[in-house]
Amino acid sequence: MKTEVFINTPFITLGQLLKEENVISSGGQAKWFLKEVPVMVNEEHDDRRGRKLYPDDIVNVPEIGTFIVKAK
């Protein structure tokens, strides 16, 4: 399932995206979640919760879905 995530700012961090999309319940869980789950950003593995995501970046979370960052 592909979900478009609209942002009002120039970028969103990977941890913020996971929280806003209810993949995790708090920002503090991002570090643990990214160590345990192989999240792909633009087809490359990334475990940095502070990774900046810009419009047209694609985040794939196994068994949860794919998120496409879009500007409003």
Secondary structure, DSSP 8 states (H G I E B T S, - for coil): -EEEEEESSS-EEHHHHHHHTTSSSSTTHHHHHHHHS--EETTEE---TT-EE-TT-EEEETTTEEEEEEE-
